[in-house]
Amino acid sequence: MRFVIQRVLEAGVTIGGAETARIGKGFLVLVGVSRTDTREAADKMIRKMIGLRIFEDENGKTNLNLASVGGELLIVSQFTLYADCRHGNRPGFTNAGDPKEAEALYEYVLAECAKQVPVVRHGEFGADMKVGLVNDGPFTILLDSDDL
């Protein structure tokens, strides 16, 4: 499982010309699910993401986590995080999870995050989405369950 976590001042998702989700200060999280991911991997990723201390304290040091700043989450599925670009110029996606299983795991991530973070918004699995954000920093982190 891969999370691209972007610290944002605001972020939103538009589907079919209508805004469907918006957050203020917090994380925009792009979530990629592989063929081998499990709920256990998702739990580790969620724990790590929520605990990340990447917001500045009163001294300008990155010491504060999402809860410390009342941060919000916008979670968007993105199978392209498992693009394989090693051969040729057209990416392959054989490492991305089966859509049915990946959607179930994505829904699990949403539900588990909602248990721990008061404001969790999300995109629509498999939809053509337009994602806008104001990246704060910019500050972007890649988490991979294979590395945790």
N, C-alpha and C positions, 0 to 999 in steps of 0.2 A: 504494500500500500504506500502511496506517495501523497504527501500533503505539501502544497506550495502555500506558505503562509505569508501574507503581506499585511504589515501593520498599516492601518488606514485611518484617515480622519473621517472618511465616509466612503460608502460603496453601495452599488445597486445593480439589480438585474432587470432587464427588459426582455419580454418575450412577445413576439408578434406586435411590437410597437407600444405595448402597455407595460409600465413598471410593475413588477410583481414582488419585489423585495428591496428593502433599503435598510442600511444600518448607519449609525454614526461611528464614533471612535471604537476601534476594535480590530478584528482580523477578518480579512477576506481569505477564505481557505479553498483552494482548488484541490479536489480529491480525486485521485486515480486509484482504481482497484485492479489488481492483477488476478491472474487465474488461480494463484495459490493462496490468496489472502483469506484470513479467518477472523472471527469475532475477537479472538485473543490478540491478534495483530492490531485490530482496530482499537481495542481497549488501551494497548500500549501507546499507540499514536495519539489518542485523545488525551491521555494522561500527560504525555510530554507536551503537546500543544497548549493545553490549558495552563500548565505550569511554567511555560516559557516566560522568563523575566526580560522582556524586551521593550518595556515602556520606561520612560525616564522618570526618575525621582526628582526631588527638589534640588538636588545637586547636579542634575544633568546626566546621571549615571543610569544605565539600563538595569534597574533593580526591581521593577514592578511587573507583576503578571496581570493577566486579563481581569481577574476579580478585583485587584487593587485599584484599578482605574475605572471600574464599572463598565468594562468593555463589552462589546457585542460581537456576535459571529454572523458572517454571511458565508454559507457553505455551498459550493458549486461543484457538481460532478464534472470530471474532465478526463475521459479515457485517453486522450492524446498524451497524457503524462507518461504513458507506456509506449510511445512511438519508438520504433527501432529504425534508426537512420544509418545503420552500418553499411547497407548495400544499396547502391544507387541513390537516386534523389527523391524517390517516392517512399515515404515512411510506411512501415508495416506495423500492424497492431495485434499480432498474434499473442503477445504477452498480456494484453488487456484482458480483464475478466469477461466471462460470458455475460451478456447484458442482463439476463434475468438474475443471475447470482450477484453480479455487481450492484444492481439496483437494490437488492435486499440488503447488502452490506452497507451501501450508501444510506439507506433508510435507518439502519441500525446506528450508524455514526450520528445521524441527525437526532435520533431519540436519546442516545447516551449524552450527547452534548447538551440537549435541552434539560437534562436532569441536573446539570452542573452550572449552566450559564443562563441567566434570566432571559436574555434576548438572543434567540437563534433564528435567523432567517435563512432561506435557501432558494436555490434555483430549482429547475425541473429536470429530472433525470432524462437524458436523451433529447432534450429540446434544443433548438437553435436559439441560443441566448446571446444577448449583448450585455457585457459586464463592464461597468464603469467604476472607477475608483480614484480616490486621491490618496496615493501612497505616501505615508508619513515617514520621511527620512531621506530617501527611500530605504525601507527595511523589509527585506524579503528573505525567507528561510525555507530551505527544502528539507523535509523529513522523509526518510525512507524506512519502512518497517524492517528491511533487511539490515539496516545499520543500528537498530535499537536492541 
